[in-house]
Every structure is written in C-alpha cells, then in structure tokens.
Amino acid sequence: MRLLFKGAESNIYLTKWYNKKAISKIRIPKIYRQRMLDDDLRKRRTISESRMITLAKEFGLRTPYIYFVDPLRAEIVMEFISGIRASNVLTSSICFDIGKFVSTLHLFNIIHGDVTPSNFIVNRKITMIDMGLSFYSTRKEDKAMDIRLFKEILKSTYHSSYSEFFETFLDGYRSINSKELEKILKRVDEIDTRKRYAIA
C-alpha cells in the first residue's frame, strides 16, 4: 500500500483489490482517548461511513463502490475514482452539481457533515469520496450547518468567485428540493447571527 493522504481522522492508501486499483481508508487510533472507547468509536464510524456511501448510491448519487469493510481494523476498501479534486478546478457548474448532491442527501435526511469541494472528485460527473462525518437527522439546523460550511469554505478560499459559486450551489440545491431551502437558509442566517454575537 502507498500512503496518499494523511488526515486528522484517517490515512488514505492506494492499494489493489483483486488486481484493481483501490483505496484503503484506515481510521487512526487516538492516543488521547481511552483505548476501548477509541476502538469502539472507530469501529462504529467505519461501519456508519460504509453504509452512508452505499445508501447515497441508492439515491442515484455517485459514490465509490465499497469492496470490503474491516470494523476491527477500522478500514474501508473502496473503488479508486480517477479525476481531479473539485477544490482544484472549482467552477459554477461544479458548484451547481454539488448543490444537487447535498440537496438529494437532505431530501432523505442525510447530513453530510463535511461539505467541502475537496470531498468531491471531478471526472465526467462529480463523485463524493468521503462521508466519514455523515449522520441521519430531520433537523433543519443540521441541514443548515451543511450549507453554512460550504458557504464559509467558498468565502474564505474562493473569495473573488464567492457570490457566483454560492448562488449556483443554491440553484443546484433548489432544483432538487426547493420546498425546504428557504427555511434552511433562515437557519443559516440565525447561525451566522449567533456566531457574530458569540465573537463579540
């Protein structure tokens, strides 16, 4: 296996699965957590992520195929997706597609938890490659947090194109689920207000 990326929660390796190029994602033990608690947490998050990736595919979304899950080792072996991270080639069109992706998840009450361009691979279509923080929720507050995170990433990293990118993201979201969006955006504004007061 060859290490491709070392993250805060997981290491990502390039590997082979029956002579096919594949990705191995292994959650890293945390020495500051009690051993049994850490083992249980990594096990549950590994199982949850593999289920969420498979579930998203059932909604018609592009995610990697899961080849193998080892809860004890906290490892997921999945399809290798060729392409470029959306964060490196972000356009209005890609933001629109990300908006559709997130809206579809929310329609089925799945919160992504980490909606950033770096979690999408661009090829002919976009593919979401990471659902490690995803969870089920019907709360508009949780859906608002997904949208707010993407908004903040755009504002800080793609400042000159922020307005255009965020509007097309919302257009994509609206094209799937327009009924909920205005209420969710009100929650985003409320969260922003709370943050401003907290800083002050």
C-alpha positions in Angstrom: 0.0 0.0 0.0 1.1 3.5 -0.7 0.1 6.4 1.5 -1.7 9.1 -0.5 -3.0 11.4 2.2 -2.7 11.7 6.0 -5.7 13.3 7.6 -6.8 14.2 11.1 -9.0 11.1 11.4 -7.8 8.7 8.7 -5.0 7.7 6.4 -5.8 7.1 2.8 -3.7 4.5 0.9 -3.6 3.4 -2.8 -3.9 -0.4 -2.9 -5.1 -3.3 -5.0 -8.3 -5.3 -4.8 -8.2 -8.4 -7.0 -5.8 -6.6 -9.3 -8.0 -3.5 -9.4 -6.7 -0.1 -8.2 -8.5 0.6 -5.0 -8.4 3.0 -2.0 -8.0 1.8 1.6 -9.2 4.3 4.3 -8.0 3.4 7.8 -9.1 5.4 10.8 -6.1 6.3 13.0 -6.1 5.4 16.8 -6.2 8.4 19.0 -3.8 8.1 22.0 -5.7 10.8 23.9 -8.8 8.6 24.0 -9.3 5.7 26.3 -8.4 2.6 24.3 -11.7 0.7 24.4 -13.7 3.9 23.7 -11.4 4.7 20.8 -11.7 1.2 19.3 -15.5 1.3 19.6 -15.7 4.8 18.1 -13.5 4.0 15.1 -15.4 0.7 14.6 -18.8 2.4 14.6 -17.7 5.3 12.4 -16.2 2.8 9.9 -19.5 0.9 9.7 -21.6 4.0 9.5 -19.5 5.6 6.7 -19.6 2.4 4.6 -23.4 2.3 5.0 -23.8 6.0 4.1 -21.7 5.7 1.0 -23.8 2.7 -0.2 -27.0 4.5 0.8 -26.1 7.6 -1.3 -25.7 5.3 -4.3 -29.2 4.0 -3.8 -30.4 7.7 -4.1 -28.8 7.8 -7.6 -25.7 9.7 -6.4 -22.1 8.8 -7.5 -20.0 7.4 -4.7 -17.3 4.8 -4.7 -18.2 1.1 -4.6 -17.4 -0.5 -1.3 -15.3 -3.6 -1.7 -14.5 -4.6 1.8 -15.1 -3.4 5.4 -13.0 -4.4 8.4 -14.6 -2.8 11.5 -11.9 -4.2 13.8 -9.1 -2.6 11.8 -11.4 0.4 11.1 -10.7 0.0 7.4 -12.8 0.5 4.3 -11.5 -0.7 0.9 -13.3 1.1 -1.9 -13.3 1.8 -5.6 -10.5 4.1 -6.8 -12.1 7.2 -8.5 -9.9 8.8 -11.2 -10.2 12.5 -11.7 -9.3 15.8 -10.0 -10.5 17.1 -6.7 -13.2 19.7 -7.2 -11.2 22.1 -4.9 -8.5 22.3 -7.6 -10.9 23.1 -10.6 -14.0 24.6 -8.9 -16.4 26.3 -11.3 -20.1 27.4 -11.2 -21.1 24.3 -12.9 -19.4 22.1 -10.3 -21.0 24.1 -7.5 -24.4 23.5 -9.1 -23.7 19.8 -9.1 -22.5 19.8 -5.5 -25.7 21.7 -4.6 -27.8 19.0 -6.3 -25.8 16.3 -4.4 -26.3 17.9 -1.0 -30.0 18.6 -1.6 -30.6 14.9 -2.5 -28.9 13.8 0.7 -31.0 16.3 2.7 -34.2 15.1 0.9 -33.5 11.7 2.5 -32.5 13.3 5.8 -28.8 12.5 5.5 -26.4 15.2 6.8 -23.0 15.1 5.2 -21.2 16.9 8.0 -18.2 18.0 5.9 -19.4 19.6 2.6 -16.2 20.9 1.1 -15.0 20.8 -2.6 -12.1 18.6 -1.6 -14.6 15.8 -0.8 -15.7 15.6 -4.5 -13.8 14.1 -7.5 -14.5 15.6 -10.9 -14.5 13.5 -14.0 -17.4 13.4 -16.5 -19.6 13.8 -13.4 -18.8 14.5 -9.8 -18.3 11.8 -7.2 -18.4 12.2 -3.4 -15.5 10.3 -1.9 -15.8 10.9 1.8 -18.8 10.5 4.1 -16.9 10.0 7.3 -18.9 12.5 9.3 -22.4 11.8 7.8 -25.4 11.0 10.0 -29.2 10.8 9.9 -31.2 13.9 11.0 -34.5 15.6 10.2 -33.4 18.8 11.9 -33.2 21.9 9.7 -30.4 23.2 11.9 -28.2 20.2 10.8 -29.0 20.8 7.2 -28.3 24.5 7.6 -24.8 23.6 9.1 -24.0 21.6 5.9 -24.9 24.6 3.7 -23.2 27.1 6.0 -19.9 25.1 6.0 -19.9 25.1 2.1 -20.6 28.9 2.2 -17.8 29.6 4.6 -15.3 27.5 2.5 -16.3 29.4 -0.6 -16.0 32.8 1.2 -12.5 32.0 2.6 -10.9 30.1 -0.3 -12.7 31.4 -3.5 -13.3 34.9 -2.4 -13.4 36.5 -5.8 -16.0 34.0 -7.1 -17.8 33.5 -3.8 -21.1 35.1 -4.7 -21.4 33.4 -8.1 -20.3 30.0 -6.7 -22.7 30.1 -3.7 -25.7 31.2 -5.9 -25.1 28.4 -8.3 -24.7 25.9 -5.4 -28.1 27.1 -4.2 -29.6 26.9 -7.7 -28.5 23.2 -7.7 -29.9 22.6 -4.3 -33.2 24.3 -5.3 -33.5 22.2 -8.4 -33.9 19.1 -6.2 -35.7 20.4 -3.1 -36.9 24.0 -3.3 -39.6 23.5 -0.7 -37.2 23.3 2.3 -34.5 25.6 1.1 -35.9 29.0 2.3 -36.5 27.7 5.8 -33.0 26.2 5.9 -31.4 29.5 4.7 -33.2 31.3 7.5 -31.5 28.9 9.9 -28.1 29.6 8.2 -28.7 33.4 8.9 -29.7 32.6 12.5 -26.5 30.5 13.0 -24.4 33.4 11.5 -26.1 35.8 13.9 -25.3 33.6 16.9 -21.7 33.3 15.8 -21.3 37.1 15.5 -22.8 37.6 19.0 -20.5 34.9 20.4 -17.4 36.5 18.9 -18.5 39.9 20.2 
